[in-house]
Amino acid sequence: MKVIPLGSRLLIKPIQEEKRTEGGIVLPDTAKEKPMKAEIVAVGNLEDADVDLHVGDKVIFSKYSGTEIKIEEEDYIIIDVEDILAKIED
C-alpha cells in the first residue's frame, strides 16, 4: 500500500532506539518514552512551506503530534510540517 500525504504533511517512520539501563537491562517498549526522531518516508505538497525536507531525511518532531497509523504491521505517523522541530544531519 502506498500512502501519499496531502497538503503540507509528511509521512514519517519513528526511529526506535534500544534503551538500556546502566546495569545493562533492556527496557521493554511499554517503559520507553515515545520516540522523537524519525525518517521521512513520503512528502506532501511543501511548495508553500519554507522548508527543505526530502524523503530519507531524519528529523526531530514534537512528541505528541501527528496521527499514528499502521501500514503492513509497521508504525508510521502522518504529521504536519509545522510539527517538525529540526533536521538531523550526519
mmCIF file of the C-alpha atoms, coordinates in Angstrom:
data_MODEL
# 
_entry.id   MODEL 
# 
loop_
_atom_site.group_PDB 
_atom_site.id 
_atom_site.type_symbol 
_atom_site.label_atom_id 
_atom_site.label_alt_id 
_atom_site.label_comp_id 
_atom_site.label_asym_id 
_atom_site.label_entity_id 
_atom_site.label_seq_id 
_atom_site.pdbx_PDB_ins_code 
_atom_site.Cartn_x 
_atom_site.Cartn_y 
_atom_site.Cartn_z 
_atom_site.occupancy 
_atom_site.B_iso_or_equiv 
_atom_site.pdbx_formal_charge 
_atom_site.auth_seq_id 
_atom_site.auth_comp_id 
_atom_site.auth_asym_id 
_atom_site.auth_atom_id 
_atom_site.pdbx_PDB_model_num 
ATOM 1  C CA . MET A 1 1  ? 0.000  0.000  0.000  1.00 0.00 ? 1  MET A CA 1 
ATOM 2  C CA . LYS A 1 2  ? 1.284  3.486  -0.863 1.00 0.00 ? 2  LYS A CA 1 
ATOM 3  C CA . VAL A 1 3  ? 0.313  6.466  1.310  1.00 0.00 ? 3  VAL A CA 1 
ATOM 4  C CA . ILE A 1 4  ? 0.782  9.979  -0.065 1.00 0.00 ? 4  ILE A CA 1 
ATOM 5  C CA . PRO A 1 5  ? 0.290  12.798 2.481  1.00 0.00 ? 5  PRO A CA 1 
ATOM 6  C CA . LEU A 1 6  ? -1.969 15.665 1.445  1.00 0.00 ? 6  LEU A CA 1 
ATOM 7  C CA . GLY A 1 7  ? -1.184 19.346 1.884  1.00 0.00 ? 7  GLY A CA 1 
ATOM 8  C CA . SER A 1 8  ? 1.868  20.278 3.917  1.00 0.00 ? 8  SER A CA 1 
ATOM 9  C CA . ARG A 1 9  ? 2.097  16.940 5.698  1.00 0.00 ? 9  ARG A CA 1 
ATOM 10 C CA . LEU A 1 10 ? 4.764  14.259 5.898  1.00 0.00 ? 10 LEU A CA 1 
ATOM 11 C CA . LEU A 1 11 ? 4.669  10.503 6.417  1.00 0.00 ? 11 LEU A CA 1 
ATOM 12 C CA . ILE A 1 12 ? 7.417  9.620  8.887  1.00 0.00 ? 12 ILE A CA 1 
ATOM 13 C CA . LYS A 1 13 ? 8.642  6.367  10.408 1.00 0.00 ? 13 LYS A CA 1 
ATOM 14 C CA . PRO A 1 14 ? 9.739  6.698  14.054 1.00 0.00 ? 14 PRO A CA 1 
ATOM 15 C CA . ILE A 1 15 ? 13.275 5.528  14.747 1.00 0.00 ? 15 ILE A CA 1 
ATOM 16 C CA . GLN A 1 16 ? 13.187 3.038  17.622 1.00 0.00 ? 16 GLN A CA 1 
ATOM 17 C CA . GLU A 1 17 ? 16.290 3.163  19.784 1.00 0.00 ? 17 GLU A CA 1 
ATOM 18 C CA . GLU A 1 18 ? 17.044 0.309  22.151 1.00 0.00 ? 18 GLU A CA 1 
ATOM 19 C CA . LYS A 1 19 ? 17.231 1.624  25.692 1.00 0.00 ? 19 LYS A CA 1 
ATOM 20 C CA . ARG A 1 20 ? 19.398 0.008  28.349 1.00 0.00 ? 20 ARG A CA 1 
ATOM 21 C CA . THR A 1 21 ? 19.841 0.908  31.976 1.00 0.00 ? 21 THR A CA 1 
ATOM 22 C CA . GLU A 1 22 ? 23.310 1.477  33.404 1.00 0.00 ? 22 GLU A CA 1 
ATOM 23 C CA . GLY A 1 23 ? 23.195 -2.124 34.642 1.00 0.00 ? 23 GLY A CA 1 
ATOM 24 C CA . GLY A 1 24 ? 22.626 -3.396 31.089 1.00 0.00 ? 24 GLY A CA 1 
ATOM 25 C CA . ILE A 1 25 ? 18.914 -4.223 31.387 1.00 0.00 ? 25 ILE A CA 1 
ATOM 26 C CA . VAL A 1 26 ? 16.975 -3.664 28.147 1.00 0.00 ? 26 VAL A CA 1 
ATOM 27 C CA . LEU A 1 27 ? 13.781 -1.710 28.823 1.00 0.00 ? 27 LEU A CA 1 
ATOM 28 C CA . PRO A 1 28 ? 10.564 -3.080 27.285 1.00 0.00 ? 28 PRO A CA 1 
ATOM 29 C CA . ASP A 1 29 ? 8.555  -0.944 24.833 1.00 0.00 ? 29 ASP A CA 1 
ATOM 30 C CA . THR A 1 30 ? 5.929  -0.153 27.474 1.00 0.00 ? 30 THR A CA 1 
ATOM 31 C CA . ALA A 1 31 ? 8.528  1.519  29.719 1.00 0.00 ? 31 ALA A CA 1 
ATOM 32 C CA . LYS A 1 32 ? 10.026 3.700  26.976 1.00 0.00 ? 32 LYS A CA 1 
ATOM 33 C CA . GLU A 1 33 ? 9.112  7.251  26.085 1.00 0.00 ? 33 GLU A CA 1 
ATOM 34 C CA . LYS A 1 34 ? 7.675  7.931  22.646 1.00 0.00 ? 34 LYS A CA 1 
ATOM 35 C CA . PRO A 1 35 ? 10.431 8.388  20.060 1.00 0.00 ? 35 PRO A CA 1 
ATOM 36 C CA . MET A 1 36 ? 11.017 11.915 18.800 1.00 0.00 ? 36 MET A CA 1 
ATOM 37 C CA . LYS A 1 37 ? 13.317 11.014 15.899 1.00 0.00 ? 37 LYS A CA 1 
ATOM 38 C CA . ALA A 1 38 ? 12.018 9.767  12.579 1.00 0.00 ? 38 ALA A CA 1 
ATOM 39 C CA . GLU A 1 39 ? 12.860 9.222  8.938  1.00 0.00 ? 39 GLU A CA 1 
ATOM 40 C CA . ILE A 1 40 ? 10.742 10.870 6.247  1.00 0.00 ? 40 ILE A CA 1 
ATOM 41 C CA . VAL A 1 41 ? 9.038  8.239  4.080  1.00 0.00 ? 41 VAL A CA 1 
ATOM 42 C CA . ALA A 1 42 ? 6.752  10.436 1.927  1.00 0.00 ? 42 ALA A CA 1 
ATOM 43 C CA . VAL A 1 43 ? 6.274  14.159 1.408  1.00 0.00 ? 43 VAL A CA 1 
ATOM 44 C CA . GLY A 1 44 ? 3.089  16.076 0.569  1.00 0.00 ? 44 GLY A CA 1 
ATOM 45 C CA . ASN A 1 45 ? 2.964  19.437 -1.208 1.00 0.00 ? 45 ASN A CA 1 
ATOM 46 C CA . LEU A 1 46 ? 5.606  21.553 0.545  1.00 0.00 ? 46 LEU A CA 1 
ATOM 47 C CA . GLU A 1 47 ? 5.749  24.340 -2.065 1.00 0.00 ? 47 GLU A CA 1 
ATOM 48 C CA . ASP A 1 48 ? 4.069  26.840 0.292  1.00 0.00 ? 48 ASP A CA 1 
ATOM 49 C CA . ALA A 1 49 ? 6.159  25.764 3.300  1.00 0.00 ? 49 ALA A CA 1 
ATOM 50 C CA . ASP A 1 50 ? 9.602  27.313 3.633  1.00 0.00 ? 50 ASP A CA 1 
ATOM 51 C CA . VAL A 1 51 ? 11.409 24.048 4.439  1.00 0.00 ? 51 VAL A CA 1 
ATOM 52 C CA . ASP A 1 52 ? 13.975 21.846 2.729  1.00 0.00 ? 52 ASP A CA 1 
ATOM 53 C CA . LEU A 1 53 ? 12.795 18.335 3.585  1.00 0.00 ? 53 LEU A CA 1 
ATOM 54 C CA . HIS A 1 54 ? 13.043 15.256 1.388  1.00 0.00 ? 54 HIS A CA 1 
ATOM 55 C CA . VAL A 1 55 ? 12.357 11.525 1.557  1.00 0.00 ? 55 VAL A CA 1 
ATOM 56 C CA . GLY A 1 56 ? 15.130 9.862  3.566  1.00 0.00 ? 56 GLY A CA 1 
ATOM 57 C CA . ASP A 1 57 ? 15.872 12.889 5.775  1.00 0.00 ? 57 ASP A CA 1 
ATOM 58 C CA . LYS A 1 58 ? 15.999 12.271 9.524  1.00 0.00 ? 58 LYS A CA 1 
ATOM 59 C CA . VAL A 1 59 ? 14.086 14.744 11.692 1.00 0.00 ? 59 VAL A CA 1 
ATOM 60 C CA . ILE A 1 60 ? 13.130 15.550 15.275 1.00 0.00 ? 60 ILE A CA 1 
ATOM 61 C CA . PHE A 1 61 ? 9.407  16.144 15.810 1.00 0.00 ? 61 PHE A CA 1 
ATOM 62 C CA . SER A 1 62 ? 7.068  17.249 18.603 1.00 0.00 ? 62 SER A CA 1 
ATOM 63 C CA . LYS A 1 63 ? 6.446  14.367 20.998 1.00 0.00 ? 63 LYS A CA 1 
ATOM 64 C CA . TYR A 1 64 ? 2.641  14.098 20.873 1.00 0.00 ? 64 TYR A CA 1 
ATOM 65 C CA . SER A 1 65 ? 1.926  15.449 17.389 1.00 0.00 ? 65 SER A CA 1 
ATOM 66 C CA . GLY A 1 66 ? 0.583  13.756 14.287 1.00 0.00 ? 66 GLY A CA 1 
ATOM 67 C CA . THR A 1 67 ? -1.667 10.791 13.646 1.00 0.00 ? 67 THR A CA 1 
ATOM 68 C CA . GLU A 1 68 ? -0.269 7.316  14.238 1.00 0.00 ? 68 GLU A CA 1 
ATOM 69 C CA . ILE A 1 69 ? -1.110 4.687  11.602 1.00 0.00 ? 69 ILE A CA 1 
ATOM 70 C CA . LYS A 1 70 ? -0.064 1.106  10.827 1.00 0.00 ? 70 LYS A CA 1 
ATOM 71 C CA . ILE A 1 71 ? 0.891  0.083  7.297  1.00 0.00 ? 71 ILE A CA 1 
ATOM 72 C CA . GLU A 1 72 ? 1.691  -3.600 6.785  1.00 0.00 ? 72 GLU A CA 1 
ATOM 73 C CA . GLU A 1 73 ? 2.402  -4.046 10.534 1.00 0.00 ? 73 GLU A CA 1 
ATOM 74 C CA . GLU A 1 74 ? 4.830  -1.069 10.613 1.00 0.00 ? 74 GLU A CA 1 
ATOM 75 C CA . ASP A 1 75 ? 4.167  2.091  12.669 1.00 0.00 ? 75 ASP A CA 1 
ATOM 76 C CA . TYR A 1 76 ? 4.100  5.436  10.872 1.00 0.00 ? 76 TYR A CA 1 
ATOM 77 C CA . ILE A 1 77 ? 2.974  8.975  11.692 1.00 0.00 ? 77 ILE A CA 1 
ATOM 78 C CA . ILE A 1 78 ? 1.297  11.497 9.414  1.00 0.00 ? 78 ILE A CA 1 
ATOM 79 C CA . ILE A 1 79 ? 2.487  14.851 10.691 1.00 0.00 ? 79 ILE A CA 1 
ATOM 80 C CA . ASP A 1 80 ? 2.151  18.493 9.710  1.00 0.00 ? 80 ASP A CA 1 
ATOM 81 C CA . VAL A 1 81 ? 5.396  20.107 8.568  1.00 0.00 ? 81 VAL A CA 1 
ATOM 82 C CA . GLU A 1 82 ? 4.937  22.733 11.329 1.00 0.00 ? 82 GLU A CA 1 
ATOM 83 C CA . ASP A 1 83 ? 5.475  19.979 13.945 1.00 0.00 ? 83 ASP A CA 1 
ATOM 84 C CA . ILE A 1 84 ? 8.961  19.193 12.624 1.00 0.00 ? 84 ILE A CA 1 
ATOM 85 C CA . LEU A 1 85 ? 11.417 20.829 15.022 1.00 0.00 ? 85 LEU A CA 1 
ATOM 86 C CA . ALA A 1 86 ? 14.762 20.084 13.364 1.00 0.00 ? 86 ALA A CA 1 
ATOM 87 C CA . LYS A 1 87 ? 16.526 18.180 10.600 1.00 0.00 ? 87 LYS A CA 1 
ATOM 88 C CA . ILE A 1 88 ? 19.323 15.799 11.657 1.00 0.00 ? 88 ILE A CA 1 
ATOM 89 C CA . GLU A 1 89 ? 22.442 15.959 9.519  1.00 0.00 ? 89 GLU A CA 1 
ATOM 90 C CA . ASP A 1 90 ? 25.010 13.159 9.769  1.00 0.00 ? 90 ASP A CA 1 
# 
